[in-house]
């Protein structure tokens, strides 16, 4: 390795361990292909020597024995493929004094509480859906005041707990879905929200405030091919299950927006990026209500980095290939760490 070459470790999920979020409870072929494509794209960038670290039984020993100059933290499965331990990966890197890409454990902890993110947004004047935080141990469980409503876990990521049943049209269906969520010990709180049916957008950001943020072309979700009997939502199935009608029907396109609407969403996303402690890249999701005003849905640290994900799609509209997107993420981390 020459002095001009940076030793980079790509951290990813462990293909040998169970993965509850994956189809059939495993780290599947699609996930492994995504890791392979990321490794190959990084290895093709000038000035990098790349090694893959995906054996979680050996991960700590490998990082201690041969610490990289930079870790590309694409381990969004969590340590040992346990999503609740996703913040433990950057925490480990910090303990070992290994610089890394992406957001830190404090940011991940804040964003795991969707109601808390909403309160921060409201304080800045960012539009949000009407929302009620529900303790799932309450008896009786509070029900929506208006229908239809959307009910989802307060701590879910990757659309966990978002299925067609989460859109409720009456008290009976709302009570049934809340009890279904309450039966899962992984969830202790839920959110009851207005069911927004206007256009849904996502804003992609790459960089950091100190060095400058690049805003990718805004993406809009196209629900037009979805069967009429299914609610237009980004369900869990749309992200992980090729057999799901959501996976098969949903498409994405570059949004066509009035400049004032675009500028407002970009300003709000940039503020959230800084206030929530995002680093190097992030994705902020909005959806419009009946009044046409985009409201904050979710703020995503370390959003899906795969070659076929929404971030890569938006990067393509900006004229970047996949390797170019990863180059900018690495460059942002290097600048932030002073490498």
N, C-alpha and C positions, 0 to 999 in steps of 0.2 A: 504494500500500500504506500503510495507516494504521499508527500506532505500535502499535496493539493487534493487528495481523495478523502472524502468524509465517510467514516465507518457508520453505516446506518443499519439498525435492526428494525424489521417490520414485525410488530406484535399483532397477532391475530387469534381468533378462536381456536380451540383445540378440537381437531377432527376426530379424536379418539374418545372423547367424553360425551355423555348425553348433553343435549341442548334443548331445554323445555320449549323455547320459543320456536324452534325449527319444526318443519313438517316431519311427522313421525317421531318427534322428540330427539332429533339428531342434527348434527352439523352436516348438512347434505351436500350433494354434488354442486348445486348452484353456489352455495357459500364457498366451497373449496375452489371453484372456478374463479370466483371474484377475488379471492386471496391470491391465486396464481397470477391473474392478470395484473393485480396491483404490484406484486413482486416483480414481474417482468417489466412493467412500465417504469418502476423506480430504478431497476437495474439498467435500463436503457438511458437514464439521464446522465449527463456528463458529470464527472467528479464524485460519484457515489459508488461505494461498495456495499452491497445489500445482502443481508442474511435474514432468513425467516425464523422467527421464534414463535412456535405454536404448540409446543409440548409444555403444558402448564405444570406437569409434575416436575419438570426440570427448569422452569422459567426463572425462578429466583436464583438458583445456583448458576445458571448461564449468565444472567445479568451481573451477578457479583464477580464471577470468574473473568468475564470478558465484557466489561461495560462498553456499550457503543457510544460514539460521540453524539448521536441523535437517535432516539426511538420514534418511529412513525407508529403512533398508537392507533391502530385500526382494530383493536380488541373490543369491539362493541358487544360481544357476547358476555362480557364480565369475566373475572378470574374464574377459572375452571368452568367456564360456560354458565355461570350463575349471574343472571342479569342484576341481581341485587348487589353483586360485588363488582359492578363496572367501575365505580369510583376507586376501588382498591388498586386497580392497575396504575393510574397516574399517581396515587399515593405511594405505591411501592417505588415507582420511578423517582419520586421526589426524595424518599428515604435513601435511595442509592445514589442520589445526586446525578441522575441521568436526564439530560434535556430531552423533551419530547414534544411532539406535535399535539395540537388540540387543547381542549379545555381541561381544567384541573378538577380535583375532587370537590372543592367547595362549590364550584359552579354546578357540578352534577347533582350535589345534594339539594341546592336551591331549586333547580329545574325539575327535580323529582316531585316537587310539591306544586302542582299546577295552579292551585288556588293562591299560593304565595306569589307566583309569577303574575297572576291576574291582578293582585293588589298593587304590585310594583307598577304594572302597566297603567292601572287606573290613576295612580298618583301622578303620572306623567301626562295624563289626558289621552292615552291610547284607547280607542274604542274597543270594548269587549262585549261578549254576549252577557245578557242577564244570567246570573248563576247563583246556585245555592250549594254550599258544601254540606254533605250529609255524613254523619257518623253512622257507619253501617251496623253498629251495635245498638243503635237507638231502638226503642220500642214504645210506640209504633214508629215505623220509618216514615219520615216526611215525604210527601208526594208533590209532584209539580203543581203549580198554580194554573199554568196554561199548557195546552196541548196543541200540536205535537211538541214533545220535548226530547232532548238527547241526554242519556244518562251514561256516564263512563267512569272508570276508576280515576281517582285523583292522582294516583301515582303511576299510571300505566305509561309505558313507552312502546314505540313501534306499533301503535294501534291495538295493544292488548286490551281485551274487553270491549272492543268496538266491533259489533256484529249487527246484522239487521234488527235483532231484538232490542238493541239499545235505543232505538227510536221508538218512543211509546206514544200511544194515541189516546189512552184513557187510564183511569186509576188502577184498573185490574192489571194491565200490562206493565205499568210503572212499578207496582208493588211486586209483581213476579220477577221483574228484572233486578230490582234492588235486592230482593232476597237471594237471587242467583249470585249476585256479586258478593253479598254478605257471607255466602257459604264458602267462598274462597278465602282461606286465611291470609293469602298474600295481599289482600285489599282491606284496609280498615276505613277508608273514606271514599266517597263517590261525589261526583259533580252532577247536578241537574242544571242543564243549560237550555236556552232557547235553541230550537232546531233551525239553524240557518240554512236556507236553500238557494241563496244567491251564488254568484261565481266564487270559486275557491282558488286562492293564489298562494304561491310560495316565493319568498325573496331569498336568494342565495347571496352570501357575502363571503369574500375571501380576503385575508389580510389581518391587520390589527390597527387600532386607532392611531398608535404612535407612528406607524409607517404608512398608513393609508389603507382604506378599505376599498376593494373593487366590488361593484354591484353587478351581479349577473342579470341577464334578461329575465324578467319575471315569468314564472310558469303559471298556467291555468289548468286545472283539472277538467277534463272533458268527460262528462257523465252521459253524453247523448246516446251511447250504445247500451247503456245499462237497462235490463228489463224493467218495465214500468212498475212491477210489484216490489222492487227492491229500493230502499231509501238511498239517495245519492250521498254516500259517505265514503271516506277512505277507510275501509274496513281492514281488520286483521288479515282476512283472506286475500285482499288485494295486494298484500306485501309478501306473503309467504306461501300461498297455496295455489299452484298452477291450475288446480281443478275448480277453484272458486270462480263463480260468474263475475265477480269483481275483478279478479286478475285478468280474465279473458276480455272484459268489456271496456275497462277504463283506459283512457288515453290521456296524453298530456300535450299541450301546445303552448307556444309562446303567447303570452297575454297581449291583447291590444287594449290599451288603457289611455284615458285622457291623462295628459301630462301632470295635471294637478293631483289626480288620484295616485299615480305612480310615485310622484315625489313625496307625497304624504306617507305612503307605505314604506318607502326607502328610508325616510327620516326616522320613522318609528322603529324600523328594524335595526337601524344603526344605533339608536339610543339603547335599545334592548341588548344589543351585542355588547356594548360597553358596560352597561349597568349590571348585567347578569354575569359578567366575567368570561364571556366567550373568547376563544383564542384561535386564530389562524383560519377558521372557517365555521360557518353556521348557516342554518336555514330557519326562517321565521314564516309561519303559516297564518294566513288570514282567510276569512270568508265573509261575504257581504250578506246583510240582512235584507228585508223587504225594502228598506229605504236606500239600498245601494251602497251603504257605507261599509267598507271592509273592516272587520273586527278580528282582533287577535284570537287565533285558535291555539297555537302552540309555538314554543320557542325551542329549537332543537340544537343542542350542542353536538359536536362530532356527527353531523348527519351522514346518512348513508354515502359512503365513499366509493361504492363499487362502480365498475365501468358502465353499467346499465342503469344506475340510479338517477334520481331527479337532479342531483347536483351536477353530475357529468353531462346530463342532457342540457341543462342550462348553460354549462360551460361550452358545449358544442355550438349553441346559438351565439355565444360570444366569440366564436372562432378559435376556441382552444380545443385541441384533442385531449384524450384522457391523460396522456403523459404530461401535457401542458398544465392540466388542472393539478396533478400531483406535484409538479415542479413548483407551482405557486404556493401550495400548502407548505411544502418543505422550505421554500424560500422565506415564507412568513415566519415560520418557527425559527429558522436560522437567524433572521434579523432580530427577532425578539430575544433570543438567547445570546446574541452577539457572537455567533459562530462564523 
